[in-house]
Amino acid sequence: MRQIRTDLAIEAGEIFRANADQTEDIPGVRTEMQKYQDVTITRVFVENEMGERAIGKAKGTYVTLEAPRMRENDDRLHEKIADLFSVELKNIAKLTKKDTVLVVGLGNWHVTPDALGPKVTEGLIITRHLLQYDPNFKDSDVRAVCGISPGVLGITGVETMEVVKGVVERVKPTIVMVIDALASRKMERVSSTIQIADTGISPGSGVGNKRMALNQETLGVKVIAIGVPTVVDAATIANDTIDLLLDNMQKENAQDNALTQTLKNINRDDKYDLILQSLAPFGQQLIVTPNDVDSMIDRVSNVISDGINVAMHGKDAIPHYE
């Protein structure tokens, strides 16, 4: 089966189950779920090579927070999501007070759907320089946090890996947290879902331009990836729309007409290829993002930066927290 484009482990599992026509656990993959009033947390554990092959994700832990109302202008809800996110981040990163954390905001700040990383770094409470140069902070419990936004190859002419690796070698952090935009296969998950993974990330994955991976193998330190889907593959939306249209036509008509029968007989992968061919004149990597993406990116970036700040320094470090 063709792998529908998604960066979310939870969706990779959904696709596997749909293709295999099963609802049971995937071999080599374990899943846990917790539901709160407005947030659903799903933890996907890829435990071995069998699990890696099944869903196409590296061995490790993937935590997904889904909050459909995160796109709304609701400060109290955003604070609740940030709190839950901070707890999951601390658990997956196994933070200690002695850690030095480098936060890397990936993406192109000139392209809104790809500007998540730089916007998150703007909202961070940076402390590494204070611990180094301010005597008042020498014996404090504040954790050392630094951050960079290295830009993209098309702007800087330098591979993201080269920039980050150079900073890591100089700063010597114990943990690197990488934030980037992702791709989803469902529009309802755009800017309403946060994924945390301990497997690293390939920069540019959300806009279909993957670069060299940033992970423990390439950087030599623990790498935690934080991502939010900001785009959806246009061909996937078109394919899902056709399936939905067929379902509705079947409900309205007791007997299938020639058109619905013809479309039903087309293999889903073949249909996807036909859609790609139709979309080819508009660009090889046509992706879709909501028209209010500016405000959505602002809100979700604030949630993530607040969550990181709480995880690093505690609630007292953020003035608007009670």
Rosetta blueprint (number, residue, H / E / L):
1 M L
2 R L
3 Q L
4 I L
5 R L
6 T L
7 D L
8 L L
9 A H
10 I H
11 E H
12 A H
13 G H
14 E H
15 I H
16 F H
17 R H
18 A H
19 N H
20 A H
21 D L
22 Q L
23 T L
24 E L
25 D L
26 I L
27 P L
28 G L
29 V E
30 R E
31 T E
32 E E
33 M E
34 Q E
35 K E
36 Y L
37 Q L
38 D L
39 V L
40 T E
41 I E
42 T E
43 R E
44 V E
45 F E
46 V E
47 E L
48 N L
49 E H
50 M H
51 G H
52 E H
53 R H
54 A H
55 I H
56 G L
57 K L
58 A L
59 K L
60 G E
61 T E
62 Y E
63 V E
64 T E
65 L E
66 E E
67 A L
68 P H
69 R H
70 M H
71 R H
72 E L
73 N L
74 D L
75 D H
76 R H
77 L H
78 H H
79 E H
80 K H
81 I H
82 A H
83 D H
84 L H
85 F H
86 S H
87 V H
88 E H
89 L H
90 K H
91 N H
92 I H
93 A H
94 K L
95 L L
96 T L
97 K L
98 K L
99 D L
100 T E
101 V E
102 L E
103 V E
104 V E
105 G E
106 L L
107 G L
108 N L
109 W L
110 H L
111 V L
112 T H
113 P H
114 D H
115 A L
116 L H
117 G H
118 P H
119 K H
120 V H
121 T H
122 E H
123 G L
124 L L
125 I L
126 I L
127 T L
128 R H
129 H H
130 L H
131 L H
132 Q H
133 Y H
134 D L
135 P H
136 N H
137 F H
138 K L
139 D L
140 S L
141 D L
142 V L
143 R L
144 A E
145 V E
146 C E
147 G E
148 I E
149 S L
150 P L
151 G L
152 V L
153 L H
154 G H
155 I H
156 T H
157 G L
158 V L
159 E L
160 T H
161 M H
162 E H
163 V H
164 V H
165 K H
166 G H
167 V H
168 V H
169 E H
170 R H
171 V H
172 K L
173 P L
174 T L
175 I E
176 V E
177 M E
178 V E
179 I E
180 D E
181 A E
182 L E
183 A E
184 S E
185 R L
186 K L
187 M H
188 E H
189 R H
190 V L
191 S L
192 S L
193 T E
194 I E
195 Q E
196 I E
197 A E
198 D L
199 T L
200 G L
201 I E
202 S L
203 P L
204 G L
205 S H
206 G H
207 V H
208 G L
209 N L
210 K L
211 R L
212 M L
213 A L
214 L E
215 N L
216 Q H
217 E H
218 T H
219 L H
220 G L
221 V L
222 K E
223 V E
224 I E
225 A E
226 I E
227 G E
228 V E
229 P E
230 T E
231 V E
232 V E
233 D E
234 A H
235 A H
236 T H
237 I H
238 A H
239 N H
240 D H
241 T H
242 I H
243 D H
244 L H
245 L H
246 L H
247 D H
248 N H
249 M H
250 Q H
251 K H
252 E H
253 N L
254 A L
255 Q L
256 D L
257 N L
258 A H
259 L H
260 T H
261 Q H
262 T H
263 L H
264 K H
265 N L
266 I L
267 N L
268 R H
269 D H
270 D H
271 K H
272 Y H
273 D H
274 L H
275 I H
276 L H
277 Q H
278 S H
279 L H
280 A H
281 P H
282 F H
283 G L
284 Q L
285 Q L
286 L L
287 I E
288 V E
289 T L
290 P L
291 N L
292 D L
293 V H
294 D H
295 S H
296 M H
297 I H
298 D H
299 R H
300 V H
301 S H
302 N H
303 V H
304 I H
305 S H
306 D H
307 G H
308 I H
309 N H
310 V H
311 A H
312 M H
313 H H
314 G L
315 K H
316 D H
317 A H
318 I L
319 P L
320 H L
321 Y L
322 E L
